[in-house]
């Protein structure tokens, strides 16, 4: 994007009237096809239509459409329910540890009390959210409200649709949302990135005082993974064993072979008598260490469970037909298998119980040496992640519906996944540096999210709402589609293959506080974030180019090679330049070229975000649709004065003024300054 000379901003010249054709706060000027392209979770549209001149003297019609998203509230509600269930389960697992020494029993009670407090707080928040009716967004003036802390600030989608002579219609989507941050908890001590780093350092010293072993976040995550695996293992193997007996009772050789193979696949990784020493076990080193320690605290029944003695079950599938002694006596198949299946179930029960107790004790130690700071940080992380996930889910659904007829996009979806590019305009000074530290962790935590596309039970709106399941460290968002739409998807997606999303965050502060940070403060956080996320974006492009033909990606008028764009972005990321907004322009361009999901944020997605969105839209009109240079500034001013973004300001603060003053705007890059008469001192 070229730097635009916008020194004013002055009022429109009387002879150059703002080219707004019509506006609507309803569906009156919305093409009904658009609703099919945005999905069932968007509502309360605002539409503005403009007419601009192209370089060849023709006219293009441009329609802006901004909508709220019901996921602003539904995703946080579902997440809160998951958090409550997960913490209640944790309390139950702690109870099931049995008798402990007085020292550990007291710590257990303290941890359970803390978890109980979190559960109670989340239940209260959920009850408050259930009372809310009305708009489907949280206005900026409520960003620090306790009952709404899990809700993203000012989440909206915006689509620009362009109709040009001799060219197919094109549309460009963006999601705008306030930076995911814990405003209610405040930023006096910084945000999550700083708080977590300090906490991990302090926890090592706490572990000595509490007579427990220090476990890194990675080890703790592995313990939680083992607990989750064990919870699913027992009923799964029991079900497969019952299928085996059913096949034997029906004298079905093919059914028996299938059941044997399925059962063997599940039993084999766990059939060693020394589970925690098994080299293939995903938690071997920690399990080995903790099994020994937990034995001093947990009374475990000294039952010798030798799963390896049941060698018949896994080995049955090695033969192409049932064993001879079974094949000769089909009437006795079930009788002969019953004792083996019973022994298998008993041994699996024993393994599961031992593993669960050991891992629960690991988590008890981790919680004990982190009270109370660790659980407070977990609450903060829950809040930030909830806001980030609501925004991501909104963007994913909008992008999915828009790409339903694009075979290349659908192929990319299941082979690689999508990049989700978050643009942030926060400064690295004062409270906003804490917001950016929160946002960095919140966006990074989205790596724990996968999407699964399912077939809706009916085409009713209620059956097309996304569902959230899983646990804190692994969240799945199920997106139901209407039957006819679902049937058109690639088989891999229809079979339930999870779709990954690769979140990247780029930040460039543009306000007067960033000027202070650049002259007298520290911008290393911004530099580190941009460098780290450039590497993620570069790795995504490499993976994409290996698995998907680049012909599957969208075509743009600007034919700059993607690899060249990435190289230019990499150079800008390491260049020492004040308010280098070219980083944001390049990252946004690359995201669109990669079929990605675009997000733009500032503190409340209202003022700086509006300047960015309108600038991006006008740049797209110029670069992709030959907007006349004489019309560029007029189009930019018109969108900022009369477009959807000023309506967003009105929705948030009941005033049609961007929250800037003249002194602040002098520090802004010129192309981010609004026209005269559209800004002033307001409560935001």
Secondary structure, 3 states (H helix, E strand, C coil): CCCCCCCCCCCCCCCCCCCEEEEECCCCCCCHHHHHHHCCCEEEEEEEEEEEEECCCCEEEEEEEEEEECHHHHHHHHHHHHHHHHHHHHHHHHHCCCCCCHHHHHHHHHHHHHHHHHHHHHHHHHHHHHCCCCCCCECHHHCCCHHHCCCCECCEEEEEEEEECCEEEEEEEEEECCCCCCCCCCCCCCCHHHHHHHHHHHHHHHHHHCCCCCCCHHHHHHHHHHHHHHHHHHHHHHHHHHHHHHHHHCCCHHHHHHHHHHHHHHHHCCCCCCHHHCCCCCCHHHHHHHHHHHCCCCCCCCCCCCHHHCHHHHHHCCCCCCCHHHHCCHHHHHHHHHHHHHHHHHHHHHHHHHHHHHHHHHHHHHHHCCCCHHHHHHHHHHHHHHHHHHHHHHHHHHHHHHCCCCHHHHHHHHHCCEEEEEEECCCCCCHHHHHHHHHHHHHHHHHHEEEEEEECCCCCHHHHCCEEEEECCEEEEEEEECHHHHHCCCHHHHCCCCEEEEEEEEECCCCHHHHHHHHHCCCHHHHHHHHHHHHHHHHHHHHHHHHCCHHHCCCCCCCCCHHHHHHHHHHHHHCCCCCCCHHHHHHHHHHHHCCCEEEEECCCCCCHHHHHHHHHHHHHHHHHHCECHHHHHHHHHHHHHHCHHHHHHHHHHCCCCECCCHHHHHHCCHHHCCCCCCECCCCC
